[in-house]
Amino acid sequence: MAETRTRYGDAVTEHLADDRPVVAVANRLPVQHGDDGWELSPGGLVTALRPVMSTHSGAWVGWDGGAKGMPATLPDMDVRLVPIGLSATQIRNYYHGFANATLWPLLHDAIEKPRFERAWWYSYRDVNAIFADRALAALAEEPGAITWVHDYHLMLVPQLIRGRRPDQPIGFFLHVPWPSPDLFARLPWREQILAGLLGADVVSFHTERYRSNFVRACARLLAGSGIEVRGTEIMLPDGRVVATTASPISIDAAEFTQNATAPGIDADIEALAEQFAGRTLLLGVDRLDYTKGIVERLLAVEMMLERNPEYRTSLAFLQIAMPSRDNVREYRHLRATVEQHIGRINGRFTEPGNDVPVHYLYRGLSQQHLAAYYAVADALLVTPLIDGMNLVCKEYVIVQDARDENGILVLSEFTGATGELPQAILCNPFDVEGLSYRIENGLGLPAEIRRAAISEMAAYVRKHDVHRWVAEQLTEIATRGAKAAAAAAAREAG
C-alpha cells in the first residue's frame, strides 16, 4: 500500500491508499429499475458506498428484491452484482421478522417492543449462511479482496466467512445504533450475534457511545468464554484481536454543493419560493419510520400555531416522508397516524382564503429536487427519537452554505450527528413543548448568527466527507487484516 494525499474539500489528508478489490455484502443490491433502465437506488447505504464502487473493482452481494433481468454490473462501474434470491417465507421471517421486528426495535433502544420468535431466528441464521456462501464465491473470483459487511441484517456473516477463510480481511459497519448491554441482553440469541460480529477484524460504529456499548456487551455477555477486553480491542481465545472503532458516516459534500448550484435548480427554487411566498418554511425530510419523531414534530408545530395565531398565515411546515415497509402493520399504522395529525392540524388552523399550514409529500425525491427544498427552507427539523447518524442534516448545511443562506438546523440530541454538528439547535424530541420553543427561539436568532453556524457546520462536513470515511474504513480493515494474518502465521510457526 502506497501513501497518497487525497483532497477533501479544502483539506488535504494523508492516508494509506488501498486499490485492492472490495466485496461488499449488504441486504439489498444497490440498483433499481427506473424509467430509463437500471439505475443506482436511493438511500444512505448506496450513497455512502458509491465512492467504493466508483474507485475499486470487486463485487456487491445482496438480495435482488425479486427483480428480474438484473444487470451483471453496476451502471458505468466496474463492480459485479451478485444477486441472492429469497423465498417469500425467508423474506417474511428473516427480513420483516427478525431483522425489522426483532433487531431494528431492539437496536433503537426498544422504542417499539421487539418480538422474539424462534422461527424468525432460524430463518435469519439460514439467510446469513446463504449470504456468506455467495460472498465466499465472489471472493474466490477477486484475489486479495477486502470483505466489507454492512448492517444489522447480516451480523452472522463475518464469522461464517472467517470459519472458511481464516486469513480474509473482514470489516463490519453497523449503520444503526448499538444499545446498552442491559437492552441488548434481552435478545435470546445475544451470544450468537456477538460471536458473528467478532468474526470481523474491525467492527465499526457511528459514535463512541455505540462502540462502547458493544464492547461492554461483549465483556458482560461473553464472560467466561475466554475473551478479554483491552480498551477498544477484544482479544479472542485463539489469539486473534478484533478492533472496534467509532467512524461517523458522511455524505459526498462536493456532489451536494454541485446539486445546489447546478443549472436548472434556480427555476425549482423560484417555484418553491413563490409557493411559500411570505411565509417561513419549516422542513422535515425522513423515511417514514417510528424512530424519526415525525408525530412529535407535528405536535410541536401544532403548539406553535396554537400559541402564535400570526403563524397560521406566516408559517408553513412541509413534511417529506419517504415510503418505508408499507407491508408491515406498524408502519401502515404510523402512516395513518401521521396523516390524521396533519388533517386535524390543518382543520384547526387553516384560515379562510389561505393555504394550509402543514404540507405533506409521501414519496421519495431525487437529490437534485431535495437540494431545492433544502435551499428554500428557513429551518430543517431533524428530530428523531433515536438515529444512528442522520445524513439529512449534513445535506442541508452543505446546500444552505453553497447558496449563502442562513437557515437553522434543529437537531435531536439523540442522533449520532450531534457530536459533529454542535452549532445546531439541539433539542429533546420527547419534550414536545420544549421542542416547539426551541424552534421558535431558533427562528428568532439574528441572521448573522444563523449564517455563521451554517458555515461552521458545512466546513466540518466538507472536511469529514464520505470519501474520507471510505478511505479510513478500508485502510483500517486492510491494516488490521494484515496484522491478524501475520500474527496467525507467527503463532503457527512458533
Secondary structure, DSSP 8 states (H G I E B T S, - for coil): --EEEEEETTEEEEEE-----EEEEEEE-SEEEETTEEEE--SHHHHHHHHHHHH--EEEEEE-TT-SS--SB-TTSSEEEEEE---HHHIIIIIIIIIIIIIHHHHTTTSS-----HHHHHHHHHHHHHHHHHHHHHHHTSTT-EEEEESGGGTTHHHHHHHH-TT--EEEE--S----HHHHTT-TTHHHHHHHHTTSSEEEESSHHHHHHHHHHHHHHTTTTT-EEETTEEE-TTS-EEEEEE------HHHHHHHHHSTTHHHHHHHHHHHTTTSEEEEEEEES-TTS-HHHHHHHHHHHHHH-TTHHHHEEEEEEEE---TTSHHHHHHHHHHHHHHHHHHHHH--TTS--SEEEE-S---HHHHHHHHHH-SEEEE--SSBS--SHHHHHHHHHHHTT---EEEEETTBGGGGT-TTSEEE-TT-HHHHHHHHHHHHTS-HHHHHHHHHHHHHHHHHT-HHHHHHHHHHHHHHHHHHHHHHHHHHHH-
